[in-house]
Amino acid sequence: MEEESTDESRQLATTTNSAPPTYVPLGSLDPDSGFDILVVANSLGATLDRIELNHKKYRDLGSVENRRRFGHKVSGYMGPLALEVRNTQPGVVVRVIGPGTPAETARPLSNDVQAGMQVNDVILTVDDEEILDIARFQEVMGTKQPGQKIKLDVQRIVNENAEQLQFEVELEEPPLAVVRPEMSNDENNEQHFFSSFSMTLEQIGSTTVKSGDEEILNLPSLRNSHWQVTRRPSAEDTEQVVEFTMDINAEQLQPIGETGGLRIVRRYRLAKVERGESIEDTVHGYHVYMDLEIQNLDDTAKELAYRLDGPVGLPIEGWWYSYKVHPHMWARAGARDVIWRTEAGHELFGCTEISKQADKNPQSPMTKLNTGSPAMFRYAGVDTQYFAAVLKADVDAPSQARPLEIASAVARPVGPVSSERWNLTNVSFQLISQPKLLEPQEKLTQNYVVFAGPKDPTILTQYGLQDVIIYGWFAAVAKLMSSLLHTFFWVTTLGGIVSGSYALAIIMLTVLVRGCMFPLGRKQAQMAAKMQELAPEMKKIAEQYKNDMEKKAKAQQELFKRHNYNPLSGCFPMLIQLPIFIGLYRSLSVDIELRGAPMFSGLSWCSNLASPDQLFFWQDIIPDFLSKQTGFLGPYFNILPLVTVAFFMIHQKLFTPPATDDQTKMQHQMMKFMMIFMGVIFFKVAAGLCIYIVASSAWGVAERLLLPKAKPKDQDTGAKEKKSRLSIFRSGSNGSSNSSERAKHKKKKAKGKR
């Protein structure tokens, strides 16, 4: 299964400072708090450690999938604790308590203790099970479920005295972390820790970062040093702010031949959400303002530039089954791709492309984003199937009334690259600013907006990121289908009275689409039926002109003309329907509302229409080449793809004429094998798409079965003659008048023979 990069499993990174990092939370995990996200900033590099979404429908489905493998539900969540191990003693140290998390609202089991856990508390036991280290804590918590109450034994230092406390914590479902720390091991098996939006100086005077280095040598590391926390948020503030400051003095600048000093300030600001009466009126809060200030403290001017990295650790849930569209026809998108926009437009750089470039050129593992230099920067980000983390220029800031001018921008892997899974590489980007000459005491200020949220069209439009959703071919049709789907879902809720069903909405949309195309579908079914009726005549012609292909083709054309049949008439309706079917397929592939939407409420089976239905986990009993995530079938046994293939086979039997010779028999055999191949292809298709295909196929089968059986013209003429002769014969018993009629019929028949 995909690896979980949870906060609890993280060890502290090796830094230039032996002290532990300081974590500062912004926002809240409580959706009623007025915030949409919980942000954790880290003093190590003044970075963003995590960004979690607090909306109930954006839960961590990747962990759900992993936990189902072991036969129980998803494990419960206490919050982003940033745990640290103790060197010689058991227990794990809590380094951050996020507002609105179960850890913050933990209930003490004694009356003289304030509610909620605190930073630097040491967790000793969980439900009387001893916690020796982080791995043991993760193992124990893996058995706990959301809604369950657990008991913690905690050690807290109060007035230099260690006190033993007990808390009861009610666990929640884990939220989705759009941004989180990423860890990797190098060739020496040393662990490296990556956070989001780290920065360093690219140029000071005439000194720049050398090729292959991350920072300017002989200077304090801005990436791996702890910045001073010069401002913290207050719970009463409508806009919460955390500020980090790093001073580089004259002594530290001396090794590179510079004098004076520099002051660098990084500030993160998070505002409360302005709730409206409708979703269109709501200003969403899936963003953090990021301000960067560099001040020249010297008495002489200095030319300065900086490097700024992008986000890391975006979720890769469903990478083995999800279908993602690349804007270029023959290019391939990955689980995490880099997106980039300038005045030239929106671009996507696939994860596979970035990974192969880095593997081919390990000394320069960069993929250029801007062809010219400089570029007018609009945004850059990392994009997944349903979520994105994007860095935008804050054009609304008073000090910045236009897009930023960037000297260069590159995409690159973060951590190792695996040639076995090119599309799973953790990729990000790096921006290098235009050099700016700062006069004595002058300050360079640049403002950004960090968006970290769902790829919902309404939300993205408010941030100017609507191009992030890529529909591919027939985008207008796909958007129309998506709008209709949401309308039908609203209908299934009875106007918001009951819980709706997207499965039912997909069926209703399919019925609408097939109903609108009924004349074309009926025409196609009629042509298929006529072709089957003409099969005996076709077989006679094939036998009669077995060795003369020209006469055979001419005879077939005459047969088709006599019965008013056009062989291409069955293809023409298909061509007209193709844009609609592709548009509907694409709309279902990118619609975030299907993520986590169940087919039937309350059932664990088919609980996510954006993934296969996953009846049961079978990787332990099926060979790896079939059941691995990269295998042909995947790690779960699925029912809906089998139903889909069954309808395909019924459809083929009803619409394919009988074999007339050995060649067509061979073609029929090939079609049967193709059905098996289609079953393999569709085995990992999302359940929502399977429902659409099953409903559409069922409609096509019904069209064919309910079609009246037409008779060839020759058979109709013979039946009329027989009926006429029978009526004349019966009238013969009525006397001479009948004899006269019989005589007239004989004369007419004789004349016809002449």
Buried (B, 14 or more C-beta within 10 A) or exposed (E): BBEBBBBBBBBBBEBEEEEBBBBBBBBBBBBEBBBBBBBBBBBBBBBBBBBBBBBEEBBBBBBBBBBBBEEEBBBBBBBBBBBBBEEEEBBBBBBBBBBBBBBBBBEBEEEEBEEBBBBBBBBBBBEEEEBBBBBBBBEBBBBBBBEBEBEBBBBBEEEEEEEEBBBEBBBBBBBBBBBBBBBBEEEEEEEBBBBBBBBBBBBBBEBBBEEEEBBBEEBBBBBBBBBEBEBBBEEEEEEBBBBBBBBBEEEBBEEBEBEBBBBBBBBBBBBBBEEEEEEEEBEBBBBBBBBBBBBBBBEEEBEBBBBBBBBBBBBBBBBBBBBBBBBEEEBBBBBBBBBBBBEEEBBBBBBBBBBBBBBEEEEEBBBEBBEEEBBBBBBBBBBBBBBBBBBBBBBEBEEBEEBBBBBBBBBBBBBBBEEEBBBBBBBBBBBBBBBBEBEEEBEBBBBBBBBBBBBBBEBBEBBBBBBBBBBBBBBEBBBBBBEBBBEBBEEBEEEEEEEBBBBBBBBBBBBBBBEEBEEBBBBBBBBBBBBBBBBEBBBEBBEEBEEEEEEBEEBBEEBBEEBEBEEEBBEBBEEEBEBBBBBBBBBBBBBBBBBBBBBEEEEEBBBBBBBBBBBEBBBEEBEEEBBBBEBEBBBBBBBBBBBBBBBBBBBBEBBBBEBBEEEBEEEBEEBEEEBEEBBEEBBBBBBBBBBBBBBBBBBBBEBBEEBEEEEBEEEEEEEEEEEEEEEBEEBEEEEEEBEEBEEEBEEEEEEEEE
